[in-house]
Amino acid sequence: MNAIARRVAQARQAIVQAALTAGRDPGEVTLVAATKTQTDDAIRQVIAAGVTVCGENRVQELTAHLAAHAYDGAQVHFIGHLQTNKVRYVVGKVDLIHSVSSEKLLLAIDKQAEKLNIVQDILLEVNLAGEASKSGFSPETVLAGARLAADLDHIRLRGLMCMERHCTRCTNYEYGRPALCWSCR
């Protein structure tokens, strides 16, 4: 087993533990492998290790990996900030856009999806923390965004992607990065 396959196995174990601790079925949780700054070969190894969903957060990298067929065998999600001028490079190329942060972006995605005669699956991004440095609908405006999405013919709203404030008191680290600590809340 190579290093990438080991890390995928470790991530799956952590998901099972977390789901069971929360009283959830681990099968309800989808592992999305973030592919930011990864090579085509590394992405292929992740997919070979059983990952079925890759998430890219940069449009330029998404385009290059798609051209190299690096994502073959997996779904592709766009997980980064999406600007309206880059919508044409993402819509129809990914299975799900996680970061729809405004009504303006919703309308741009719908317009591009209409040109392609498709329905694009999306998540509305919600900035729960209210941080000015983060994008997304506020809790107060997300319902209006959901209503707009429901009225658009080429958008399918699949749910919400919520951004919470990082817990600065937490010292729980996993995989070398700070992990959200629910007990600190």
C-alpha positions, -999 to +999 in steps of 0.1 A: +000+000+000+015+034-010+015+065+011-016+080-006-036+048-002-026+047+035-038+083+040-071+075+023-075+045+046-067+067+076-093+093+065-119+066+060-112+053+095-116+088+110-149+093+092-162+060+105-152+069+141-166+104+138-199+092+123-203+065+150-196+090+177-222+113+163-247+084+161-247+085+123-243+058+096-207+062+082-222+054+048-240+087+048-206+106+048-188+113+015-151+117+015-142+145-009-105+145-016-093+181-021-069+181-051-055+217-048-019+218-059-018+180-066-004+164-097-024+144-122-007+112-110-015+119-073-051+124-082-052+091-101-036+074-071-063+088-048-090+075-072-073+041-074-073+040-036-111+042-037-119+079-035-150+085-056-153+123-053-125+149-059-128+185-050-109+212-068-108+248-056-089+265-084-104+269-119-071+268-137-061+235-120-096+221-126-093+228-163-058+213-165-067+181-146-098+176-167-078+180-199-053+153-186-082+130-176-069+129-141-104+127-126-115+097-147-134+073-125-145+099-099-170+127-096-156+162-096-168+190-072-158+226-073-150+236-037-133+270-041-145+305-044-160+309-079-161+343-097-188+350-122-162+355-150-150+319-145-184+303-144-181+291-181-150+270-171-169+252-143-206+248-152-211+215-170-177+203-161-183+194-125-209+174-107-215+198-079-205+234-071-201+238-033-195+276-032-224+295-046-221+326-025-244+352-040-276+357-061-254+372-089-234+340-090-266+319-090-279+338-120-245+335-139-245+297-133-281+294-145-274+314-176-243+292-185-262+260-177-290+272-200-265+277-228-254+241-223-289+228-219-281+212-185-292+215-149-262+222-126-262+209-091-251+234-065-247+241-028-254+276-014-224+288+007-234+302+041-211+323+061-223+314+096-195+333+114-204+366+096-167+371+089-162+400+064-132+382+049-154+352+039-179+350+012-214+334+012-250+341+021-256+353+056-280+332+077-305+360+072-303+360+033-298+323+026-336+316+024-340+342-003-310+326-022-327+292-019-360+306-032-342+321-062-324+288-068-357+270-067-371+294-094-342+289-118-347+262-145-311+252-148-301+250-111-307+222-087-301+231-051-287+201-033-281+217+001-259+241+020-222+244+025-216+262+058-185+280+069-181+283+107-155+305+125-123+285+133-120+277+170-089+295+182-091+278+216-090+243+201-057+223+203-072+192+186-050+185+155-055+158+130-034+151+099-012+181+109-039+206+106-063+221+131-095+201+133-129+216+143-135+208+180-171+205+187-165+204+225-151+240+224-183+254+211 
